[in-house]
Amino acid sequence: MRKIIERFVEYPVYANLLIAVVILAGGLSLSNMKKSFFPETESRFLSISVFYPGASPVEMEEGVTSRIEEAVRGLIGIKEITSTSMENMASVSIETTGEYPINEVLQEVKNAVDGISSLPSAAERPIVSKRRSRAGATSLELVPVDGHQMDLMTLKEHAQRIEEDFFSSGVMSQISLSGYPQPEISVEIKEEELLRYNITFSEIVRAIQNNNRDVSGGEIKSEEEEFLIRLRSRSADPNKIGSITLRGQTDGGFILIRDVADVKLKFADSPNKQWTNGKPSVSINVQKLPEEDLDAISEYVNIYIEEFNNRNLGVELIVSRNFLDILQSRLSLLTRNGLLGLLLVVIALSMFLSFRLSLWVSFGIPFSFLAMFIAASFMGVTINLQSLFGMILVIGILVDDGIVIAENIYLHFERGKTPMHAAVDGTMEVAPAVLTSVATTIVAFAPLLFLRGTRMEMMWDVAIVVIAVLFFSLFEAFLVLPAHLGNEKTLSRKTLQAKNKGIRKYFEGFIIWLRDRVYQHFLNWLVKWRYIAASFPVALVLITMGLFMGGHIRNTFFPMVDFDQFTLNVAFTPGDGEKQTLEFLDKFETAIWEVNDEI
């Protein structure tokens, strides 16, 4: 190790080349790093979907769901199986243990499901897939502009067009709409027309069931290919449903459903309603997949909102939550902490050593972070709340090793050594202590890499960031720092003379007084009464354990994070109708705006 340090000190161009590589590669890696609110973790869930047209929930449960559950039960790597049987469809969700690669478990499940030979012949082939992990990106609200009236159906149509635009953007693929009941086709029978044509209600039901459905036609296999045949005639168009034939007439005409009923598309009756600022609204929620970028999604959405609001006069699109804003606030905190740390290091070291030396010690912060970005880009780490937490956490201990080495190099220079010899000898003297100090911190964070579970795996990014930053800080402290301190530009006789001039003279005198008059006396007392001194940390540990065990200090793995939103839950007495609910909400909303005006 000594020879390597000597080579870097003798030829500083090596250190400059290393700096150039780290700055270029680190800057490129940082610019290409994706942003996400939470770390990207691989999903542990598999899903199995089966379509069986015309089957009731009981038929789906007995003929499909239970047989799939029996086939996959007992396979390795499965933790829990949850199933749902509904009309025409069954869905089975499988949570894996995480002990085996998800793709291996997926293949085992596919083999087991494909081996089921007792599924109904009319049921379609089961679809087995890996559920992809999603994270929040942004939430939007579509509301009428003040002074404009707009029904919920029109708002929904606007929201669907926005959804299509978002899908076609190429930067997002997970968009969902909410805030309105499910649309349904209403067939309102005219009793007088039934009597006129002598048609029964069950006739209408059978006609719709037989003519408005998707039917599986089986499959055709050849030596090279396999074709699935499906007849699609299901429609949600009221005009097409109204055109379904009920009965032929003797004159050659036909009696259609619209002749005996009014067919309309409307919302299902639902007690759930949604308002934004006192106006009915539709929510547009955007989530991101691991390969999508939160920054790109937010940029596209912001531009789209401005264009949409300029283009549409009666409706307005507003942001209710943007996860990038929360992430940017943490990023701003990191930037402020980093700049403040650099400033404090420069000021402190300038007071006791030299300004040029303090700059090179401070350079360890950007160097280590840029090098970490290079490693993080290869390990799939994104800029998220957890990785930013790791950066904020490590920034406070990052320059410790550099300060120790720089101060010791300066001490050797004060003893009369040349800058080159002082750089090498000073670094080598404290190298074991610095290595031990950094290694203990790395070992403390290393167990986070072995945590299992979706929530626990989010801590991996913290460990990767902290370990990588500390690891690369050693390169800067042992190679780059001595190379730039071991020359007469940084260490010179003028540097020593400057300690006895101006404000630095008073700081130097204060430190000497503090060392000789305060610290030395206190240390002598501790040595003299060593048993009493040793009892203080023991007592502190016991008191701390008592506070934890007594519940005075609460602990949680993931603390509650304050958001700029809150939720009010109100339970009404049984029998209260929609009118009472709306009256209460009006009063509560009025009270909120009054408090807001006072604030």
Secondary structure, 3 states (H helix, E strand, C coil): CHHHHHHHHHCHHHHHHHHHHHHHHHHHHHHHCCECCCCCCCCCEEEEEEECCCCCHHHHHHHHHHHHHHHHCCCCCEEEEEEEEECCEEEEEEEECCCCCHHHHHHHHHHHHHCCCCCCCCCCCCEEEECCCCEEEEEEEEEECCCCCCCHHHHHHHHHHHHHHHHHCCCCCEEEEECCCCEEEEEEECHHHHHHHCCCHHHHHHHHHHHCCEEEEEEEECCCCEEEEEEECCCCCHHHHHCCEEEECCCCCEEEHHHHEEEEEEECCCCCCCEECCEECEEEEEEECCCCCHHHHHHHHHHHHHHHHHHCCCEEEEEEEEHHHHHHHHHHHHHHHHHHHHHHHHHHHHHHCCHHHHHHHHCHHHHHHHHHHHHHHHCCCCECHHHHHHHHHHHCCCCHHHHHHHHHHHHHHHCCCCHHHHHHHHHHHHHHHHHHHHHHHHHHHHHHHHCCCHHHHCCHHHHHHHHHHHHHHHHHHHHHHHHHHCCCCCCCHHHHHHCCCHHHHHHHHHHHHHHHHHHHHHHHHHHHCHHHHHHHHHHHHHHHHHHHHCCCCCCCCCCCCCCCCCCCCCCCCCCCCHHHHHHHHHHHHHHHHHHHHHC
